Amino acid sequence: MDLIFAVGIFILALSLVVLITLQPRQQQSLSTDATSNLGKPNYWRSHRGLKLATLVVSTLFLLSLFIYMLLVQA
């Protein structure tokens, strides 16, 4: 059981690193902050699938670590 969780967590972590690396970068300029468009709707219009996949994988990674923590403690 521990091996299954270890392999699953490793695969999720590796895929999360790859997905975050593939995220589009916003060009920074001195007049605007790079995070100023995060709350606006046009943030999700570009690369929607990649951003949703990153959100899903990060949520699965968090949940799997939490479940593993609960199982090891019991």
MARSEVEX-124838 format. One record per atom (N, C-alpha, C, CB): atom name; residue in three letters; x, y, z. Coordinates in steps of 0.02 Angstrom, whole numbers, plus 50000, padded with zeros to 5 digits. Glycine has a CB too. Layout:
- CA_Ala_X_Y_Z
...
This chain:
- N_Met_50041_49940_50000
- CA_Met_50000_50000_50000
- C_Met_50044_50063_50000
- CB_Met_49953_50000_50061
- N_Asp_50098_50061_50039
- CA_Asp_50143_50119_50040
- C_Asp_50176_50130_49973
- CB_Asp_50196_50109_50094
- N_Leu_50192_50076_49939
- CA_Leu_50224_50082_49873
- C_Leu_50177_50114_49822
- CB_Leu_50248_50014_49849
- N_Ile_50113_50096_49826
- CA_Ile_50064_50124_49780
- C_Ile_50058_50200_49792
- CB_Ile_49995_50090_49789
- N_Phe_50054_50220_49855
- CA_Phe_50050_50291_49870
- C_Phe_50114_50327_49850
- CB_Phe_50036_50302_49944
- N_Ala_50171_50297_49862
- CA_Ala_50235_50329_49844
- C_Ala_50240_50339_49769
- CB_Ala_50294_50287_49869
- N_Val_50222_50289_49731
- CA_Val_50226_50295_49658
- C_Val_50174_50346_49633
- CB_Val_50214_50226_49624
- N_Gly_50114_50344_49661
- CA_Gly_50062_50392_49641
- C_Gly_50081_50464_49657
- CB_Gly_49997_50376_49674
- N_Ile_50108_50474_49716
- CA_Ile_50128_50542_49736
- C_Ile_50187_50566_49693
- CB_Ile_50147_50543_49810
- N_Phe_50233_50520_49677
- CA_Phe_50289_50538_49634
- C_Phe_50265_50559_49564
- CB_Phe_50339_50480_49629
- N_Ile_50218_50521_49537
- CA_Ile_50192_50537_49470
- C_Ile_50154_50603_49471
- CB_Ile_50146_50480_49445
- N_Leu_50114_50614_49523
- CA_Leu_50078_50677_49528
- C_Leu_50126_50736_49536
- CB_Leu_50029_50675_49587
- N_Ala_50177_50728_49576
- CA_Ala_50226_50782_49586
- C_Ala_50263_50798_49522
- CB_Ala_50276_50764_49641
- N_Leu_50283_50746_49486
- CA_Leu_50319_50757_49424
- C_Leu_50275_50790_49371
- CB_Leu_50346_50690_49397
- N_Ser_50212_50768_49367
- CA_Ser_50167_50799_49318
- C_Ser_50150_50871_49338
- CB_Ser_50103_50758_49312
- N_Leu_50147_50885_49403
- CA_Leu_50135_50953_49425
- C_Leu_50193_50999_49408
- CB_Leu_50122_50955_49500
- N_Val_50254_50975_49415
- CA_Val_50312_51015_49396
- C_Val_50312_51029_49321
- CB_Val_50378_50979_49416
- N_Val_50294_50979_49281
- CA_Val_50292_50989_49209
- C_Val_50237_51038_49190
- CB_Val_50281_50921_49173
- N_Leu_50179_51031_49220
- CA_Leu_50123_51077_49204
- C_Leu_50139_51148_49224
- CB_Leu_50059_51053_49238
- N_Ile_50170_51158_49280
- CA_Ile_50187_51226_49302
- C_Ile_50241_51255_49256
- CB_Ile_50211_51225_49375
- N_Thr_50287_51213_49234
- CA_Thr_50339_51237_49188
- C_Thr_50309_51259_49121
- CB_Thr_50391_51182_49176
- N_Leu_50256_51225_49099
- CA_Leu_50225_51241_49035
- C_Leu_50177_51300_49038
- CB_Leu_50189_51182_49009
- N_Gln_50163_51326_49097
- CA_Gln_50117_51383_49104
- C_Gln_50144_51443_49065
- CB_Gln_50107_51401_49178
- N_Pro_50099_51479_49032
- CA_Pro_50122_51539_48996
- C_Pro_50144_51593_49044
- CB_Pro_50066_51566_48950
- N_Arg_50195_51628_49026
- CA_Arg_50221_51682_49068
- C_Arg_50195_51749_49042
- CB_Arg_50298_51681_49069
- N_Gln_50182_51793_49088
- CA_Gln_50159_51860_49070
- C_Gln_50220_51905_49066
- CB_Gln_50107_51887_49120
- N_Gln_50221_51946_49016
- CA_Gln_50276_51993_49007
- C_Gln_50272_52047_49060
- CB_Gln_50276_52024_48936
- N_Gln_50326_52060_49094
- CA_Gln_50326_52111_49146
- C_Gln_50350_52177_49117
- CB_Gln_50371_52090_49205
- N_Ser_50317_52229_49139
- CA_Ser_50340_52296_49122
- C_Ser_50341_52338_49186
- CB_Ser_50296_52329_49067
- N_Leu_50374_52392_49184
- CA_Leu_50380_52433_49244
- C_Leu_50315_52466_49264
- CB_Leu_50434_52485_49234
- N_Ser_50270_52476_49216
- CA_Ser_50209_52514_49233
- C_Ser_50153_52470_49261
- CB_Ser_50185_52549_49171
- N_Thr_50154_52404_49246
- CA_Thr_50101_52360_49270
- C_Thr_50131_52303_49309
- CB_Thr_50058_52334_49212
- N_Asp_50093_52279_49356
- CA_Asp_50113_52221_49396
- C_Asp_50098_52158_49356
- CB_Asp_50076_52219_49465
- N_Ala_50140_52107_49363
- CA_Ala_50132_52045_49325
- C_Ala_50070_52007_49347
- CB_Ala_50194_52002_49333
- N_Thr_50047_52017_49407
- CA_Thr_49989_51980_49431
- C_Thr_49925_52020_49426
- CB_Thr_49999_51959_49503
- N_Ser_49925_52075_49390
- CA_Ser_49866_52117_49388
- C_Ser_49809_52086_49347
- CB_Ser_49884_52184_49358
- N_Asn_49823_52038_49304
- CA_Asn_49771_52008_49262
- C_Asn_49745_51942_49290
- CB_Asn_49798_51996_49193
- N_Leu_49769_51920_49348
- CA_Leu_49749_51856_49374
- C_Leu_49675_51851_49391
- CB_Leu_49789_51839_49434
- N_Gly_49645_51903_49416
- CA_Gly_49575_51901_49434
- C_Gly_49527_51917_49378
- CB_Gly_49563_51948_49489
- N_Lys_49553_51937_49321
- CA_Lys_49511_51958_49265
- C_Lys_49493_51897_49222
- CB_Lys_49547_52012_49223
- N_Pro_49436_51900_49187
- CA_Pro_49414_51842_49147
- C_Pro_49461_51824_49091
- CB_Pro_49347_51856_49119
- N_Asn_49498_51871_49063
- CA_Asn_49542_51854_49007
- C_Asn_49601_51811_49028
- CB_Asn_49567_51917_48973
- N_Tyr_49614_51804_49094
- CA_Tyr_49667_51759_49117
- C_Tyr_49651_51687_49099
- CB_Tyr_49677_51766_49193
- N_Trp_49588_51667_49103
- CA_Trp_49568_51598_49089
- C_Trp_49554_51586_49015
- CB_Trp_49507_51581_49129
- N_Arg_49552_51637_48974
- CA_Arg_49538_51627_48903
- C_Arg_49596_51595_48866
- CB_Arg_49520_51693_48871
- N_Ser_49656_51609_48886
- CA_Ser_49714_51580_48852
- C_Ser_49738_51519_48890
- CB_Ser_49770_51632_48844
- N_His_49749_51466_48855
- CA_His_49775_51403_48883
- C_His_49730_51377_48940
- CB_His_49846_51413_48909
- N_Arg_49665_51377_48929
- CA_Arg_49617_51358_48981
- C_Arg_49628_51286_49003
- CB_Arg_49546_51366_48955
- N_Gly_49640_51240_48956
- CA_Gly_49650_51169_48973
- C_Gly_49711_51158_49016
- CB_Gly_49655_51128_48910
- N_Leu_49765_51192_48999
- CA_Leu_49827_51185_49037
- C_Leu_49819_51212_49108
- CB_Leu_49884_51222_49002
- N_Lys_49784_51266_49115
- CA_Lys_49774_51295_49182
- C_Lys_49727_51253_49224
- CB_Lys_49747_51366_49176
- N_Leu_49674_51225_49192
- CA_Leu_49629_51182_49229
- C_Leu_49663_51116_49248
- CB_Leu_49566_51168_49188
- N_Ala_49705_51090_49203
- CA_Ala_49742_51028_49218
- C_Ala_49789_51039_49277
- CB_Ala_49781_51004_49156
- N_Thr_49821_51097_49279
- CA_Thr_49865_51112_49335
- C_Thr_49826_51117_49400
- CB_Thr_49902_51178_49322
- N_Leu_49768_51147_49397
- CA_Leu_49725_51152_49456
- C_Leu_49703_51083_49480
- CB_Leu_49665_51195_49442
- N_Val_49683_51039_49434
- CA_Val_49660_50972_49453
- C_Val_49717_50930_49480
- CB_Val_49628_50938_49392
- N_Val_49774_50932_49448
- CA_Val_49831_50892_49472
- C_Val_49855_50917_49540
- CB_Val_49889_50895_49421
- N_Ser_49856_50982_49550
- CA_Ser_49878_51007_49615
- C_Ser_49829_50989_49670
- CB_Ser_49887_51083_49612
- N_Thr_49764_50988_49654
- CA_Thr_49714_50967_49703
- C_Thr_49721_50893_49719
- CB_Thr_49643_50983_49678
- N_Leu_49731_50852_49668
- CA_Leu_49741_50780_49679
- C_Leu_49805_50767_49720
- CB_Leu_49745_50743_49612
- N_Phe_49857_50805_49706
- CA_Phe_49919_50798_49743
- C_Phe_49909_50814_49817
- CB_Phe_49974_50843_49712
- N_Leu_49874_50869_49830
- CA_Leu_49861_50888_49899
- C_Leu_49818_50836_49935
- CB_Leu_49826_50956_49901
- N_Leu_49766_50812_49902
- CA_Leu_49723_50762_49933
- C_Leu_49759_50696_49945
- CB_Leu_49662_50750_49889
- N_Ser_49801_50675_49897
- CA_Ser_49837_50612_49906
- C_Ser_49888_50618_49963
- CB_Ser_49873_50593_49841
- N_Leu_49920_50675_49970
- CA_Leu_49966_50683_50027
- C_Leu_49928_50683_50093
- CB_Leu_50006_50748_50019
- N_Phe_49870_50714_50094
- CA_Phe_49829_50716_50155
- C_Phe_49805_50646_50174
- CB_Phe_49770_50764_50146
- N_Ile_49781_50608_50125
- CA_Ile_49757_50540_50138
- C_Ile_49814_50495_50161
- CB_Ile_49726_50510_50075
- N_Tyr_49873_50503_50129
- CA_Tyr_49931_50464_50149
- C_Tyr_49951_50481_50221
- CB_Tyr_49989_50476_50101
- N_Met_49948_50545_50239
- CA_Met_49964_50565_50307
- C_Met_49916_50534_50357
- CB_Met_49963_50642_50312
- N_Leu_49852_50532_50340
- CA_Leu_49802_50502_50384
- C_Leu_49811_50426_50391
- CB_Leu_49733_50517_50359
- N_Leu_49829_50393_50337
- CA_Leu_49838_50321_50339
- C_Leu_49901_50301_50377
- CB_Leu_49841_50293_50267
- N_Val_49954_50340_50372
- CA_Val_50016_50323_50406
- C_Val_50008_50334_50481
- CB_Val_50075_50366_50379
- N_Gln_49970_50384_50500
- CA_Gln_49962_50399_50571
- C_Gln_49919_50346_50606
- CB_Gln_49930_50468_50580
- N_Ala_49873_50315_50570
- CA_Ala_49828_50266_50600
- C_Ala_49861_50200_50615
- CB_Ala_49769_50254_50556
